Amino acid sequence: MTKPTANSLNRRAILAAAGAATAALAAPRLLRAQTKELVVGGAASHKTFVETVIAPVVEKKYGCKIVFEGTRSLVNLEKMQKNKDKQYLSVVMMDDPVMIPAVAEGLLVKLTPATVPNLAALKPGTIHMDGMWCNYLQPWLGIAYNPKVVPTAPASWGDVYDAKYKGRIIVPSLQNTEGLANLFMAAFLATGKPMAEAQKDIDAGFKKLVTLKPNLLTAYTQMPQAYNLLEQGEGFMISSAISQVALERKGSGAPVDIAAPKEGIFAMPSGVALVKGAPQPELGAAFINEMIGPEVQAKLSATTFSLPTNKDTPVPAGMPTNVTVHSVDWKFVADNRADWVKRWDRDMAM
């Protein structure tokens, strides 16, 4: 028997070490290959709360990796249209009006209590088209104001029409989704009809809005411009402001607050849906189920200064309670908005 030499022992040790190193390098790759990935498409501004609030809960519970692609609702719709035969987005978070063409083109899968049990706990009006999508949050629209120049919070949507605010009111253009609330509330104030009816009396809404023109400082399409004017005291109020934006500015120390007027507030569209033919459909349903469950809803609503949609989730401190939250007929909006924008440009030109 040949006695092993020092050189042969060294070679064996080197080979063994090399083999162990190769195995160590390969192991993470193998683990990554075995880890399920779920690709979620949503608004770029939602990246932080998806990755810090929702994803950790889902990843821990289901042993998966959430990959978030932040863009705009219409871009997500285009991605689904382009990849209809080979989808890679499994879940989409989009504005409600954009969900409607997605449903019409057969791009979404119906949510059911069997696949998403927490649907049963959602508030009325937050499940749409018999379950084609649901709302995971209710960022709300009220009246933002500068308390340095308006020390008493506006109590009514009608306050912005008061002549003492000539040249001091800011509103969103109707090109901005949050601008719709001013049109619908104008019709409500003008007609006295229930909101479900008033929001369809568009002619009455425009006639009322025209009377606001003397009070307007500007109608914005870019939101930062509006808040700069408000915080500098040039603008006194933003009629139809998004709670999340106003309260984030307040939290940063800016002279901004937001009121929930007595006539009620409007919920901004925040939809989530399953993509038809997408990978990991069961994991996609689980993601939606967790994001509308009470644990995530409590964290999410506090983080985003929004109302929870799960009726069993407490409303965070500082959010309005015992206030009417008006629903919007988004199908009616989708069918008519282009004409409304044209009329806005004509009637509200300054």
C-alpha positions as CSV (number, residue, x, y, z in Angstrom):
1,M,0.0,0.0,0.0
2,T,1.4,3.4,-1.0
3,K,1.9,5.6,1.9
4,P,0.3,9.1,1.3
5,T,2.8,11.9,0.9
6,A,2.5,15.4,2.4
7,N,1.8,16.7,-1.1
8,S,-1.1,14.3,-1.7
9,L,-2.6,15.2,1.7
10,N,-2.3,18.9,0.8
11,R,-4.0,18.4,-2.5
12,R,-6.9,16.5,-0.8
13,A,-7.3,19.3,1.7
14,I,-7.4,21.9,-1.0
15,L,-9.9,19.9,-3.0
16,A,-12.1,19.4,0.0
17,A,-12.0,23.0,0.9
18,A,-12.7,24.0,-2.6
19,G,-15.7,21.6,-2.7
20,A,-17.0,23.1,0.6
21,A,-16.7,26.6,-0.7
22,T,-18.5,25.7,-3.9
23,A,-21.3,24.1,-1.9
24,A,-21.5,27.2,0.3
25,L,-21.7,29.5,-2.8
26,A,-24.3,27.3,-4.4
27,A,-26.6,27.0,-1.4
28,P,-27.9,30.6,-1.4
29,R,-28.5,30.3,-5.1
30,L,-30.5,27.2,-4.5
31,L,-32.4,28.8,-1.7
32,R,-33.2,31.8,-3.9
33,A,-34.4,29.5,-6.6
34,Q,-36.7,27.8,-4.1
35,T,-38.1,31.1,-2.6
36,K,-41.4,32.0,-4.2
37,E,-41.6,35.5,-5.6
38,L,-44.7,37.6,-5.9
39,V,-44.5,40.7,-8.2
40,V,-46.9,43.5,-7.1
41,G,-47.5,46.6,-9.3
42,G,-48.6,49.8,-7.6
43,A,-48.1,53.6,-7.4
44,A,-44.5,54.7,-7.0
45,S,-45.5,56.6,-3.9
46,H,-46.7,53.4,-2.3
47,K,-43.3,51.7,-2.3
48,T,-42.4,52.6,1.3
49,F,-45.5,51.3,2.9
50,V,-45.7,48.2,0.8
51,E,-42.1,47.3,1.6
52,T,-42.1,48.3,5.3
53,V,-45.7,47.4,6.4
54,I,-47.2,44.8,4.1
55,A,-44.3,42.8,2.7
56,P,-42.7,41.8,6.0
57,V,-45.9,40.3,7.2
58,V,-46.5,38.3,4.0
59,E,-42.9,37.3,3.6
60,K,-42.6,35.9,7.1
61,K,-46.0,34.1,7.1
62,Y,-45.7,32.6,3.6
63,G,-41.9,32.2,3.2
64,C,-41.8,34.3,0.0
65,K,-40.3,37.4,-1.5
66,I,-42.4,40.4,-2.4
67,V,-41.1,42.4,-5.4
68,F,-42.8,45.8,-5.8
69,E,-42.8,47.7,-9.1
70,G,-43.8,51.3,-8.5
71,T,-45.3,53.3,-11.4
72,R,-48.7,54.7,-12.3
73,S,-52.1,53.0,-12.6
74,L,-52.3,53.4,-16.3
75,V,-48.8,52.0,-16.7
76,N,-49.8,48.9,-14.8
77,L,-52.8,48.6,-17.0
78,E,-50.6,48.8,-20.1
79,K,-48.3,46.1,-18.6
80,M,-51.2,43.7,-18.2
81,Q,-52.5,44.4,-21.7
82,K,-49.1,43.8,-23.2
83,N,-48.4,40.6,-21.3
84,K,-51.9,39.2,-21.5
85,D,-50.7,35.8,-22.7
86,K,-47.8,35.7,-20.2
87,Q,-48.5,37.8,-17.2
88,Y,-45.7,38.5,-14.6
89,L,-47.6,40.9,-12.3
90,S,-49.7,38.9,-9.9
91,V,-51.3,41.7,-7.9
92,V,-52.1,45.2,-9.0
93,M,-52.8,48.2,-6.8
94,M,-54.5,50.8,-9.0
95,D,-57.0,53.7,-8.9
96,D,-60.6,52.4,-9.1
97,P,-61.3,54.1,-12.5
98,V,-58.4,52.2,-14.1
99,M,-59.8,48.9,-12.7
100,I,-62.9,49.3,-14.9
101,P,-61.1,48.9,-18.3
102,A,-59.0,46.1,-16.7
103,V,-62.2,44.3,-15.9
104,A,-63.7,44.9,-19.3
105,E,-60.6,43.4,-21.0
106,G,-60.7,40.3,-18.8
107,L,-57.4,41.1,-17.1
108,L,-58.6,40.5,-13.5
109,V,-59.8,37.5,-11.4
110,K,-62.8,37.8,-9.2
111,L,-62.0,37.9,-5.4
112,T,-64.1,35.6,-3.3
113,P,-64.4,35.0,0.5
114,A,-63.1,31.5,-0.2
115,T,-59.8,32.8,-1.6
116,V,-59.7,36.1,0.4
117,P,-61.5,35.4,3.7
118,N,-61.0,39.0,5.0
119,L,-63.3,40.3,2.2
120,A,-66.2,39.5,4.7
121,A,-64.9,42.1,7.1
122,L,-64.7,45.0,4.6
123,K,-66.9,48.1,4.9
124,P,-69.9,48.5,2.6
125,G,-68.9,50.2,-0.7
126,T,-65.3,48.9,-0.7
127,I,-65.9,45.8,-2.8
128,H,-66.5,46.6,-6.5
129,M,-68.2,44.9,-9.4
130,D,-69.1,41.8,-7.4
131,G,-65.5,41.2,-6.2
132,M,-63.4,42.2,-9.2
133,W,-61.4,44.4,-6.9
134,C,-61.6,45.9,-3.4
135,N,-60.2,48.9,-1.5
136,Y,-57.4,48.4,0.9
137,L,-57.4,51.9,2.2
138,Q,-59.5,55.0,2.3
139,P,-57.3,58.1,2.0
140,W,-60.0,60.8,2.4
141,L,-60.7,64.2,0.9
142,G,-61.5,67.2,3.0
143,I,-60.5,70.8,3.2
144,A,-56.8,71.6,4.0
145,Y,-56.1,75.0,5.6
146,N,-53.4,77.1,7.0
147,P,-54.2,77.6,10.7
148,K,-52.1,80.7,10.9
149,V,-54.5,82.5,8.6
150,V,-57.6,80.4,9.2
151,P,-57.5,79.8,13.0
152,T,-60.9,78.1,13.0
153,A,-61.2,74.9,10.9
154,P,-63.7,75.2,8.0
155,A,-66.9,73.4,9.1
156,S,-68.6,73.1,5.7
157,W,-67.7,72.6,2.1
158,G,-69.8,75.7,1.5
159,D,-67.3,77.9,3.5
160,V,-64.9,78.2,0.5
161,Y,-67.6,80.1,-1.4
162,D,-67.7,82.9,1.3
163,A,-66.8,86.2,-0.3
164,K,-64.3,86.9,2.5
165,Y,-61.9,84.4,0.9
166,K,-61.7,86.2,-2.4
167,G,-58.6,85.2,-4.2
168,R,-57.5,82.8,-1.4
169,I,-59.0,79.4,-2.3
170,I,-57.0,76.7,-4.1
171,V,-58.7,73.7,-5.9
172,P,-57.4,70.8,-7.9
173,S,-58.1,70.8,-11.6
174,L,-60.6,68.2,-12.8
175,Q,-57.6,66.5,-14.5
176,N,-56.7,65.4,-10.9
177,T,-58.8,62.7,-9.4
178,E,-59.1,64.5,-6.1
179,G,-60.7,67.4,-8.1
180,L,-63.9,65.4,-8.6
181,A,-65.0,65.9,-5.0
182,N,-65.5,69.6,-5.6
183,L,-67.7,69.0,-8.6
184,F,-69.9,66.4,-6.8
185,M,-70.1,68.5,-3.6
186,A,-71.0,71.6,-5.6
187,A,-74.0,69.6,-7.1
188,F,-74.9,68.4,-3.6
189,L,-74.9,72.0,-2.2
190,A,-76.8,73.3,-5.2
191,T,-79.5,70.6,-5.3
192,G,-79.9,69.2,-1.8
193,K,-80.2,65.8,-3.4
194,P,-78.6,62.7,-1.7
195,M,-75.0,62.4,-2.8
196,A,-75.7,59.2,-4.9
197,E,-78.0,61.4,-7.0
198,A,-76.3,64.7,-6.7
199,Q,-73.0,63.4,-8.1
200,K,-74.8,62.6,-11.4
201,D,-76.3,66.1,-11.7
202,I,-73.2,67.4,-13.3
203,D,-74.8,70.5,-14.9
204,A,-75.8,71.7,-11.4
205,G,-72.3,71.0,-10.1
206,F,-70.7,73.1,-12.8
207,K,-73.1,76.0,-12.4
208,K,-72.3,76.1,-8.7
209,L,-68.5,75.8,-9.2
210,V,-68.5,78.8,-11.6
211,T,-69.6,80.9,-8.6
212,L,-66.4,80.0,-6.8
213,K,-64.2,81.6,-9.5
214,P,-63.9,85.0,-7.7
215,N,-62.5,83.2,-4.7
216,L,-59.9,81.2,-6.6
217,L,-56.2,81.8,-6.2
218,T,-55.4,79.0,-8.6
219,A,-56.5,75.6,-9.9
220,Y,-53.5,73.2,-9.8
221,T,-52.5,70.1,-11.6
222,Q,-49.2,69.8,-9.7
223,M,-49.8,69.4,-6.0
224,P,-46.5,70.7,-4.6
225,Q,-47.4,74.1,-6.1
226,A,-50.6,74.2,-4.1
227,Y,-49.0,73.3,-0.8
228,N,-46.3,75.9,-1.3
229,L,-49.0,78.6,-1.7
230,L,-50.9,77.3,1.3
231,E,-47.9,77.1,3.6
232,Q,-46.7,80.6,2.6
233,G,-50.1,82.0,3.5
234,E,-51.0,83.2,0.0
235,G,-53.6,80.5,-0.2
236,F,-55.9,80.0,2.8
237,M,-57.5,76.7,1.9
238,I,-57.3,73.8,-0.5
239,S,-60.8,72.5,-1.2
240,S,-60.7,68.8,-1.8
241,A,-57.3,67.9,-0.3
242,I,-55.9,64.4,0.2
243,S,-55.6,63.5,3.9
244,Q,-52.3,61.6,3.5
245,V,-50.6,64.6,1.9
246,A,-52.0,67.3,4.2
247,L,-51.2,65.3,7.4
248,E,-47.8,64.4,6.3
249,R,-47.1,68.1,5.8
250,K,-48.6,68.8,9.2
251,G,-46.4,66.1,10.8
252,S,-43.3,67.7,9.3
253,G,-44.1,71.0,11.1
254,A,-45.7,72.8,8.2
255,P,-48.6,75.2,9.0
256,V,-51.2,72.8,7.5
257,D,-54.2,70.9,8.9
258,I,-57.2,69.3,7.3
259,A,-60.9,69.4,8.2
260,A,-63.7,66.9,7.7
261,P,-66.7,69.1,6.8
262,K,-70.1,68.4,8.2
263,E,-71.5,67.3,4.8
264,G,-69.0,64.4,4.8
265,I,-65.8,63.4,3.1
266,F,-64.9,61.4,0.0
267,A,-62.7,58.3,-0.2
268,M,-59.9,58.4,-2.7
269,P,-59.7,55.3,-5.0
270,S,-57.3,52.7,-3.6
271,G,-58.0,49.4,-5.3
272,V,-56.2,46.1,-5.3
273,A,-56.9,43.1,-7.6
274,L,-55.6,39.7,-8.7
275,V,-54.2,39.5,-12.3
276,K,-55.8,36.8,-14.4
277,G,-53.4,34.1,-15.6
278,A,-50.6,35.4,-13.4
279,P,-48.0,33.3,-11.5
280,Q,-48.6,32.4,-7.9
281,P,-52.3,33.0,-7.8
282,E,-52.8,31.5,-4.3
283,L,-49.9,33.7,-2.9
284,G,-51.4,36.7,-4.6
285,A,-54.8,36.1,-2.9
286,A,-52.9,35.6,0.4
287,F,-51.2,39.0,-0.1
288,I,-54.5,40.7,-0.6
289,N,-56.0,38.9,2.3
290,E,-53.2,40.1,4.6
291,M,-53.3,43.7,3.4
292,I,-57.1,43.9,4.2
293,G,-56.7,42.0,7.5
294,P,-56.9,43.9,10.8
295,E,-53.2,43.6,11.7
296,V,-51.9,45.2,8.5
297,Q,-54.8,47.6,8.3
298,A,-54.1,49.1,11.7
299,K,-50.4,49.8,10.7
300,L,-51.2,50.8,7.2
301,S,-54.0,53.3,8.1
302,A,-51.8,55.0,10.7
303,T,-48.8,55.1,8.4
304,T,-50.7,56.7,5.5
305,F,-53.2,58.9,7.5
306,S,-56.1,57.0,5.9
307,L,-59.2,55.3,7.1
308,P,-59.1,51.5,7.3
309,T,-61.5,49.5,5.0
310,N,-61.7,46.6,7.4
311,K,-64.6,47.4,9.7
312,D,-63.0,45.6,12.6
313,T,-59.9,47.8,12.6
314,P,-60.0,50.8,14.9
315,V,-59.7,54.2,13.3
316,P,-56.3,55.7,14.1
317,A,-56.0,58.7,16.3
318,G,-56.4,62.0,14.5
319,M,-58.7,60.5,11.8
320,P,-62.3,61.6,11.5
321,T,-65.0,59.4,13.2
322,N,-68.7,59.5,13.0
323,V,-68.5,61.2,9.6
324,T,-70.2,60.3,6.3
325,V,-67.8,58.8,3.8
326,H,-69.3,59.4,0.3
327,S,-68.8,56.7,-2.3
328,V,-68.2,57.6,-5.9
329,D,-69.7,55.8,-9.0
330,W,-66.4,55.2,-10.7
331,K,-68.1,53.7,-13.8
332,F,-70.0,56.9,-14.3
333,V,-66.8,58.8,-13.9
334,A,-64.9,56.7,-16.4
335,D,-67.7,57.1,-18.9
336,N,-67.9,60.9,-18.6
337,R,-64.7,62.3,-17.3
338,A,-63.2,63.4,-20.6
339,D,-66.3,65.6,-21.3
340,W,-66.1,67.0,-17.8
341,V,-62.5,68.0,-18.2
342,K,-63.3,69.8,-21.4
343,R,-66.2,71.7,-19.7
344,W,-63.9,72.5,-16.7
345,D,-61.3,74.0,-19.1
346,R,-64.0,76.1,-20.7
347,D,-66.1,77.1,-17.6
348,M,-63.4,77.5,-15.0
349,A,-60.7,79.3,-17.1
350,M,-59.2,82.2,-15.1
